[in-house]
Amino acid sequence: MKSTFNIKTMAEIAMFAAIGYVLDALAGAYSAPIFVNGGSIGIAMICVLIVAYRRGTLAGVLTGVIMGLLDIADGFYVIASTWYLSLAQVFFDYIIAYPLVGLAGLFRKFAINQKNKKINIAWLIVGCLFGGLLKLGSHYFSGILFWNDPASFVWGFSNGYLYSIIYNGAYMLPCIILCTALMIFIGKKWPMILREPNSTLLFKKVATNNDNKEGNTHEKN
Amino acid sequence: MKKTNLILLILGSFGFLSCLSYYIISTIPNFYSDSYGTSIAYGNKDYLVWSMLFLIIISVAIIHIIEERKKIRFLNINSAGLIFIGSLGAIYYLAKAIESVFDGETSYLGFVISILFVLIISFGVAMIFDAKKAHK
């Protein structure tokens, strides 16, 4: 726990959650005319995936929770039949959806530590698909549990189960494909972004002037 | 403690608290009900995003203070901070501009502010390249 949640990790979680929130807002802006019942095609998931691979599952899940809370802070839509149903719907639609993507971090060890690059990439893909499909599952369950009213269906559907999987799949599958492709690109081009922080671009530990002086003294001695 | 870090911390905290307060004050829940459900929208989103920008400044200042105390140095903190701030602002204002286009009230201000934030990103990237050159 101590090594997982130091100040740098918390700063990274906050920064990536913030970027994820605005990426979600951007995707929402151009997807709104197509997906009138919510949902968008974007790459907001990438922020959770990067943190999950970089800092572990817990950090990834936390990033997702913050993104969900920011979404709620921004405004949300509830079905106001009963308060507990509305609460459950908010939980499925906002709170749990992005944290599930963070579970991709469970495959972190396999995706980073292998000597064979192809196996690394294969595990990276598995993690992205796992996280993405869990998020799709969350939206699907929310769809059949809370949004199962044929009056609100678009695209000429009448069956709630079929509608939920088609509607949510229509934006989630492109999201998963986009994010997986981006993660593969990052894994190939800049693998240090996904690795442990000590060897990364953002927080590299180097000796200070004082340390250098000490080092020089030792050499002289 | 260096003066610049202290100023950054005070400026960041002041900005963060102000923006967050403004956002909370502007939060007069806008309930919009239709036959199906209720939409709950809040006040000015800009304040929420600006509070996040100031939060990044606080993070950078705190990391610099830790550097001083532990006598270590982390590479590219300032450039990473600039890149994050630039990305956050650029993406948000681009989203706002696109929203305005779909609403039929095209606002070019969003695009202009977005480009300004892109300049901040490029400044951060340039700083990374400079640091790499100096390291070589």
Boltz contact constraints between the chains, C-beta under 6 A:
constraints:
  - contact:
      token1: [A, 11]
      token2: [B, 59]
      max_distance: 6.0
  - contact:
      token1: [A, 15]
      token2: [B, 56]
      max_distance: 6.0
  - contact:
      token1: [A, 15]
      token2: [B, 84]
      max_distance: 6.0
  - contact:
      token1: [A, 18]
      token2: [B, 52]
      max_distance: 6.0
  - contact:
      token1: [A, 18]
      token2: [B, 88]
      max_distance: 6.0
  - contact:
      token1: [A, 19]
      token2: [B, 87]
      max_distance: 6.0
  - contact:
      token1: [A, 19]
      token2: [B, 88]
      max_distance: 6.0
  - contact:
      token1: [A, 22]
      token2: [B, 88]
      max_distance: 6.0
  - contact:
      token1: [A, 22]
      token2: [B, 91]
      max_distance: 6.0
  - contact:
      token1: [A, 22]
      token2: [B, 92]
      max_distance: 6.0
  - contact:
      token1: [A, 23]
      token2: [B, 91]
      max_distance: 6.0
  - contact:
      token1: [A, 25]
      token2: [B, 95]
      max_distance: 6.0
  - contact:
      token1: [A, 26]
      token2: [B, 91]
      max_distance: 6.0
  - contact:
      token1: [A, 26]
      token2: [B, 95]
      max_distance: 6.0
  - contact:
      token1: [A, 29]
      token2: [B, 95]
      max_distance: 6.0
  - contact:
      token1: [A, 29]
      token2: [B, 98]
      max_distance: 6.0
  - contact:
      token1: [A, 29]
      token2: [B, 99]
      max_distance: 6.0
  - contact:
      token1: [A, 30]
      token2: [B, 98]
      max_distance: 6.0
  - contact:
      token1: [A, 75]
      token2: [B, 40]
      max_distance: 6.0
  - contact:
      token1: [A, 75]
      token2: [B, 41]
      max_distance: 6.0
  - contact:
      token1: [A, 75]
      token2: [B, 42]
      max_distance: 6.0
  - contact:
      token1: [A, 76]
      token2: [B, 40]
      max_distance: 6.0
  - contact:
      token1: [A, 77]
      token2: [B, 37]
      max_distance: 6.0
  - contact:
      token1: [A, 77]
      token2: [B, 39]
      max_distance: 6.0
  - contact:
      token1: [A, 78]
      token2: [B, 37]
      max_distance: 6.0
  - contact:
      token1: [A, 78]
      token2: [B, 38]
      max_distance: 6.0
  - contact:
      token1: [A, 79]
      token2: [B, 37]
      max_distance: 6.0
  - contact:
      token1: [A, 80]
      token2: [B, 37]
      max_distance: 6.0
  - contact:
      token1: [A, 80]
      token2: [B, 38]
      max_distance: 6.0
  - contact:
      token1: [A, 152]
      token2: [B, 36]
      max_distance: 6.0
  - contact:
      token1: [A, 202]
      token2: [B, 80]
      max_distance: 6.0
  - contact:
      token1: [A, 203]
      token2: [B, 74]
      max_distance: 6.0
  - contact:
      token1: [A, 204]
      token2: [B, 75]
      max_distance: 6.0
  - contact:
      token1: [A, 205]
      token2: [B, 72]
      max_distance: 6.0
  - contact:
      token1: [A, 206]
      token2: [B, 73]
      max_distance: 6.0
  - contact:
      token1: [A, 208]
      token2: [B, 71]
      max_distance: 6.0
  - contact:
      token1: [A, 208]
      token2: [B, 73]
      max_distance: 6.0
